[in-house]
Amino acid sequence: MPANQWSETDLPDLRGRHVVVTGANSGIGRRAAEALAEVGASLTLAVRDIGKGEAAASAMNGDVRVRELDLANLESVRNFAERTTESIDIFIANAGVMAIPLRRTTDGFEMQVGTNHLGHFALVNLLLPRIRERIVVVSSEAHRQGRIDLDDLNWEHRPYKRWGAYAQSKLANLLFVTELQRRLRESGSPVKAIAVHPGYAATNLQRHTGSAALATVMTIANQFVAQSDRMGALPTLYGATMDVPGGSYVGPDRWPHLRGYPALGRPAKRARDADVARQLWDLSARLTDVS
């Protein structure tokens, strides 16, 4: 096997390690959780739908628990953090929504940036004293089309564009990792922040856009273009367990990086803009009231 064809069989033994995965009841989150359970990790599946979470957990081996978390509700985020009393070795921010019609979270945020970025921003900061090793944030190559509007992050004044909102939220994920890693490094923390993306993986995410026409197109694309959700989960697993530098960006290796085995990549220049990353951090802290 070529050296770059890293797979689940290359995962290290994770017995004695606690991993939290958000959105782990389906898609790449579930595939990643299954693989981590197989190598002995103690898992917490942080999910919005407890029933679906329990169904997913029942198919996994080992120590797997399910906890309720709604990233679109900051009260739920705070409750989850307050109930978490044990240490976390690896935290995987996987949950997200994609290209949905304009909707708002409980706290009034645009749903995509609210769920994909602000919810995870608040949760990571609240849990940070308990995280010992690594934070993995799942982004997307769609970040390359993203623009951060610091004056209208929640699409209150500009015409809403579902794909523009998704791309902005995925760019926000990467800027979050950029600034988080800077702060961790400057504080002398051993914790690493890692960004990953699955490429184009066939998951149920594409079926929840709220558009029947778009769902049909993406279902066809899933059959002929996308790689499997198991392959899509490999960058998450690689970023969570391999010896990579803090601030790394891991995704499929086959150009245009939508398929293939995990490898270190390079995000768009705007995802590495330190000034915007700091401004977004400050804005996110104000919006969520989490420092």
C-alpha positions in Angstrom: 0.0 0.0 0.0 1.4 3.5 -0.9 2.5 5.4 2.2 -0.1 8.1 1.7 -3.1 5.6 1.8 -3.8 6.1 5.5 -6.9 4.3 6.7 -8.8 3.2 9.8 -6.4 0.3 10.2 -3.7 2.8 10.9 -5.5 4.3 13.9 -3.5 4.0 17.2 -4.9 2.3 20.3 -7.1 4.8 22.1 -7.9 2.8 25.2 -8.2 5.2 28.2 -8.9 8.2 26.0 -12.2 10.1 26.0 -13.4 11.5 22.7 -16.5 13.8 22.3 -18.0 14.0 18.8 -20.8 16.4 17.9 -23.4 15.3 15.4 -22.3 11.7 15.7 -25.6 10.0 14.9 -25.1 10.0 11.1 -22.7 10.8 8.3 -19.0 11.2 8.7 -19.5 12.0 12.4 -21.0 8.5 13.0 -18.3 6.8 10.8 -15.6 8.5 12.7 -17.1 7.6 16.1 -17.5 4.0 15.0 -13.8 3.8 14.0 -12.7 5.4 17.3 -14.8 3.0 19.3 -13.2 0.1 17.5 -9.7 1.2 18.8 -10.9 1.5 22.4 -11.8 5.2 22.8 -14.4 6.1 25.4 -17.0 8.1 23.4 -19.5 10.7 24.1 -21.9 11.3 21.2 -23.2 14.8 21.5 -26.4 14.9 19.4 -29.6 16.9 19.0 -31.9 13.8 18.6 -31.3 11.5 21.6 -33.3 8.7 19.9 -31.1 8.7 16.8 -28.0 9.0 19.0 -29.0 5.9 21.0 -29.6 4.0 17.8 -26.1 4.9 16.5 -24.5 4.1 19.9 -26.1 0.7 20.0 -24.2 -0.3 16.8 -20.8 0.7 18.3 -18.5 -1.3 20.5 -17.2 -0.4 23.9 -17.9 2.6 26.2 -20.3 4.8 24.3 -22.7 7.3 25.9 -25.1 9.7 24.4 -25.7 13.3 25.5 -28.1 15.9 24.2 -26.7 19.0 22.5 -28.4 21.5 20.3 -25.8 23.8 18.8 -28.6 26.1 17.6 -29.5 26.9 21.2 -26.8 28.5 23.5 -28.7 27.4 26.6 -28.3 23.8 25.4 -24.6 24.4 24.7 -24.1 25.8 28.2 -26.0 22.9 29.8 -23.9 20.4 28.0 -20.7 22.1 29.1 -21.9 22.4 32.7 -22.8 18.6 32.8 -19.4 17.7 31.4 -17.3 16.9 34.5 -14.8 14.5 33.1 -11.7 15.3 31.1 -11.8 15.2 27.3 -8.7 14.1 25.4 -10.1 14.8 21.9 -13.0 17.0 21.0 -14.4 16.8 17.4 -16.6 19.6 16.2 -18.4 17.8 13.4 -22.1 18.7 13.5 -23.4 21.1 10.9 -26.1 22.1 8.4 -25.6 22.9 4.7 -27.3 25.2 2.2 -30.6 25.5 4.0 -33.3 28.2 3.5 -33.0 31.2 5.8 -33.8 30.1 9.3 -32.6 31.4 12.7 -31.4 29.8 15.8 -33.0 30.1 19.2 -30.7 33.1 19.9 -31.5 34.8 16.6 -28.4 33.8 14.6 -28.5 32.8 11.0 -28.8 29.0 11.3 -25.7 28.0 9.3 -23.2 30.3 11.0 -25.0 29.8 14.3 -24.8 26.0 14.2 -21.6 25.5 12.3 -19.5 28.2 13.9 -21.0 30.1 16.8 -22.4 27.0 18.6 -19.1 25.2 18.4 -17.2 28.4 19.3 -19.1 28.7 22.5 -18.9 25.0 23.3 -15.2 24.7 22.7 -14.4 27.7 24.9 -16.7 26.5 27.7 -15.1 23.0 27.6 -11.5 24.2 27.0 -10.4 23.8 30.6 -11.3 20.1 30.3 -9.7 19.4 26.9 -6.3 17.8 27.2 -5.0 17.0 23.8 -6.7 18.1 20.6 -9.7 20.0 19.1 -10.7 19.0 15.6 -13.0 21.3 13.6 -14.7 19.9 10.5 -14.8 22.6 7.7 -15.2 22.3 3.9 -13.5 23.2 0.7 -16.6 25.4 0.2 -14.7 27.9 2.5 -12.8 29.0 -0.7 -16.0 30.7 -1.9 -16.7 32.2 1.5 -16.5 35.8 2.7 -16.8 36.9 6.3 -19.1 39.9 6.7 -18.2 41.2 10.1 -20.9 43.9 9.9 -23.6 41.4 8.9 -22.5 37.9 10.0 -26.1 36.8 10.5 -27.6 38.0 7.2 -29.9 40.6 8.7 -29.3 43.3 6.1 -28.0 41.6 2.9 -30.1 39.3 0.6 -29.7 35.8 1.9 -27.9 33.2 -0.2 -27.9 29.7 1.1 -24.6 28.7 -0.4 -23.0 32.0 0.5 -24.1 31.5 4.1 -22.7 27.9 4.1 -19.4 29.0 2.7 -19.1 31.9 5.2 -19.8 29.4 8.1 -17.1 27.0 6.8 -14.6 29.9 6.4 -15.5 30.9 9.9 -14.5 27.4 11.1 -11.0 27.8 9.7 -10.6 31.3 11.0 -11.6 30.0 14.4 -8.9 27.3 14.3 -6.4 29.9 13.2 -7.1 32.1 16.2 -7.6 29.3 18.6 -4.3 27.8 17.7 -2.6 31.1 18.1 -4.1 31.6 21.6 -3.2 28.0 22.7 0.4 28.4 21.5 0.8 31.8 23.2 -0.6 30.5 26.5 1.8 27.5 26.4 -1.0 25.0 26.2 -0.2 21.5 24.8 -3.6 21.4 23.2 -3.7 21.5 19.4 -6.4 22.9 17.1 -6.7 21.1 13.8 -9.0 21.8 10.8 -10.2 19.0 8.5 -12.6 18.6 5.6 -14.2 15.4 4.1 -14.0 16.4 0.5 -17.2 15.5 -1.3 -18.6 12.6 0.8 -22.1 11.0 0.3 -24.0 11.7 3.5 -27.5 12.6 4.6 -26.4 16.3 4.8 -27.2 16.8 1.2 -30.8 15.6 1.7 -31.6 18.3 4.3 -31.2 21.4 2.2 -34.9 22.2 2.2 -35.0 22.1 -1.6 -36.4 19.1 -3.4 -34.7 20.1 -6.7 -31.3 20.6 -5.0 -31.7 17.3 -3.1 -32.4 15.5 -6.3 -29.3 16.9 -8.0 -27.1 16.1 -5.0 -28.4 12.6 -4.7 -27.4 12.0 -8.3 -24.0 13.6 -7.6 -23.6 11.3 -4.5 -23.9 8.3 -6.7 -21.5 9.3 -9.4 -19.1 11.9 -7.9 -18.9 11.6 -4.2 -16.7 9.2 -2.1 -18.2 7.2 0.7 -18.9 8.6 4.1 -16.3 6.2 5.5 -13.6 7.7 3.2 -15.0 11.2 4.1 -14.4 10.4 7.8 -10.7 9.6 7.3 -9.5 13.2 7.5 -11.3 13.6 10.8 -9.7 10.5 12.1 -6.3 11.5 10.8 -6.5 15.0 12.3 -7.7 13.6 15.6 -4.9 11.0 16.1 -1.9 11.6 13.9 1.2 13.7 14.8 0.4 16.9 12.8 1.2 20.5 13.7 -1.4 22.7 15.4 -3.3 24.7 12.9 -3.1 22.0 10.2 -5.7 21.5 7.5 -6.3 17.9 6.6 -8.4 16.6 3.6 -8.5 14.2 0.7 -5.3 14.1 -1.3 -6.7 13.8 -4.9 -7.0 17.2 -6.7 -9.3 19.1 -6.4 -9.2 17.5 -3.0 -12.7 16.1 -3.1 -11.7 12.4 -3.0 -8.9 10.3 -1.7 -6.9 9.6 1.4 -6.1 12.1 4.1 -3.1 14.5 3.6 -2.1 17.9 4.9 -3.4 20.6 2.6 -3.5 24.4 2.5 -6.6 26.4 3.0 -7.4 29.6 1.1 -5.4 32.7 1.9 -8.4 34.4 3.6 -8.7 31.5 6.0 -5.2 32.4 7.2 -5.9 36.1 7.7 -4.8 36.6 11.3 -6.5 40.1 11.6 -9.9 38.8 10.4 -9.5 35.7 12.6 -9.0 38.0 15.7 -11.9 40.2 14.7 -14.2 37.2 14.1 -13.2 35.8 17.5 -14.1 39.0 19.3 -17.4 39.3 17.4 -18.2 35.6 18.2 -17.4 36.2 21.9 -19.8 39.2 22.0 -22.6 37.4 20.2 -22.4 34.2 22.4 -21.4 36.0 25.6 -18.6 33.4 25.9 -15.0 34.5 26.4 
